[in-house]
Each structure stands twice: as structure tokens, then as C-alpha cells.
Amino acid sequence: MIRLARMKWSMTTSMDAPGTSSGPNPPCEVGRRHPRDKHRMRPVEGFDHVWQCAKHSMFAQLVDKATAGSYERGDAYPMHDGGDGIVVQHGDERQGGVILYYRAA
């Protein structure tokens, strides 16, 4: 009974959360490759569809497929805050776009 109550609480709180949603936080790119280091990135305040992994100094952003296709690993990429970044890898498809992983140059 307690388990059911906890599940109902978590479902209602996640549905009532304000703001735009592009699904669950993406996994950190490092965690995707190393099973012992699996963890998810955190949303960056003030930016929609941008996440950060403070542990690995990495960011992820949901971009359209054409934008993602125009960048390869190691290419320069304009960061969400206007800084210079470097593309790390393409991630999963989500909401008609692709998650692009990058870090500061």
C-alpha cells in the first residue's frame, strides 16, 4: 500500500511540474559508455532543452536533425550561453530532434 501511494505521489508531482518538457533528462555521455558510471544530466536553468553534467563538464542540447547532421565529433559548436564549444557526440532522437553532446572549448 505504501509503495502504491509513493508511485501515485511521484506521478502527480512530475505531471504538475511547470515549464516545457522534452522528456526525461538524458543520460550523461560518459555514463552511456561506462556501466559503472551511469547517471543523468541536470537541466540548465534559463535554457529550454539544455542539460549539464557537472561531473564531466559536459552539456547536451536538443537540436533539429539538420543541425545535428551538420556537426561531427570535434567540430566547433556555439554553446547555449554564447561561449565556444566542441561537439562530443550525437545522442538519441527525441521529439523530432537529436540530442547533441558538447563541452566548452
C-alpha positions as CSV (number, residue, x, y, z in Angstrom):
1,M,0.0,0.0,0.0
2,I,2.8,2.4,0.8
3,R,4.5,1.6,-2.5
4,L,1.3,2.4,-4.4
5,A,1.0,5.8,-2.5
6,R,4.6,6.7,-3.4
7,M,4.0,5.8,-7.0
8,K,0.9,8.0,-7.2
9,W,2.7,10.9,-5.5
10,S,5.6,10.8,-7.9
11,M,3.3,10.6,-10.9
12,T,1.3,13.6,-9.9
13,T,4.3,15.8,-9.0
14,S,6.0,15.1,-12.3
15,M,2.9,15.8,-14.3
16,D,2.3,19.1,-12.4
17,A,5.8,20.4,-12.9
18,P,5.8,23.8,-14.8
19,G,7.7,24.6,-17.9
20,T,8.4,22.9,-21.1
21,S,9.5,19.3,-21.2
22,S,11.4,17.3,-23.7
23,G,11.2,14.1,-21.8
24,P,13.4,12.7,-19.0
25,N,16.9,14.1,-18.5
26,P,19.3,12.4,-20.9
27,P,22.0,10.1,-19.6
28,C,25.5,11.6,-19.4
29,E,27.5,10.6,-22.5
30,V,30.3,9.1,-20.3
31,G,27.7,7.1,-18.4
32,R,26.3,5.7,-21.6
33,R,29.7,4.1,-22.4
34,H,30.7,3.1,-18.8
35,P,28.1,1.0,-17.0
36,R,29.5,1.7,-13.5
37,D,29.1,5.5,-14.1
38,K,25.5,5.7,-15.2
39,H,23.8,8.9,-14.2
40,R,21.6,11.6,-15.8
41,M,22.3,15.2,-16.7
42,R,20.5,18.1,-15.0
43,P,18.6,20.8,-16.7
44,V,20.3,24.2,-17.1
45,E,18.2,27.0,-15.6
46,G,17.1,29.6,-18.0
47,F,17.6,27.5,-21.1
48,D,15.0,25.1,-22.6
49,H,16.1,21.7,-23.8
50,V,19.7,22.1,-22.4
51,W,21.2,19.8,-19.8
52,Q,24.6,19.8,-17.9
53,C,26.8,17.1,-16.3
54,A,28.9,19.0,-13.8
55,K,30.9,15.8,-13.0
56,H,32.2,15.6,-16.6
57,S,31.9,19.3,-17.6
58,M,29.6,18.3,-20.5
59,F,26.4,19.7,-21.9
60,A,23.6,18.3,-24.1
61,Q,21.1,20.3,-26.2
62,L,18.1,19.2,-28.2
63,V,18.6,20.4,-31.8
64,D,16.8,19.6,-35.1
65,K,18.1,16.8,-37.2
66,A,19.6,19.1,-39.9
67,T,21.6,21.0,-37.3
68,A,22.9,17.8,-35.7
69,G,23.8,16.4,-39.1
70,S,25.9,19.4,-39.9
71,Y,28.3,18.8,-36.9
72,E,30.7,16.0,-36.4
73,R,32.8,15.0,-33.4
74,G,35.4,17.6,-32.7
75,D,33.7,20.4,-34.6
76,A,33.4,23.9,-33.1
77,Y,29.8,24.5,-31.7
78,P,28.3,27.7,-30.3
79,M,27.2,26.9,-26.8
80,H,23.8,27.8,-25.3
81,D,25.4,30.7,-23.3
82,G,27.3,32.2,-26.3
83,G,30.6,30.6,-25.5
84,D,32.7,28.4,-27.7
85,G,32.1,24.6,-27.5
86,I,33.3,21.4,-29.1
87,V,30.9,18.6,-30.2
88,V,31.4,15.4,-28.3
89,Q,28.8,13.1,-29.9
90,H,25.2,12.8,-31.2
91,G,22.8,11.2,-28.8
92,D,19.3,9.8,-29.1
93,E,16.4,11.1,-31.2
94,R,13.8,12.9,-29.2
95,Q,10.7,14.8,-30.2
96,G,11.7,15.0,-33.9
97,G,15.2,16.3,-32.9
98,V,18.6,14.9,-31.8
99,I,20.4,15.4,-28.5
100,L,23.8,16.9,-29.3
101,Y,26.5,16.5,-26.6
102,Y,29.2,19.2,-26.3
103,R,31.7,20.7,-23.9
104,A,33.4,24.0,-23.5
105,A,36.4,24.6,-25.7
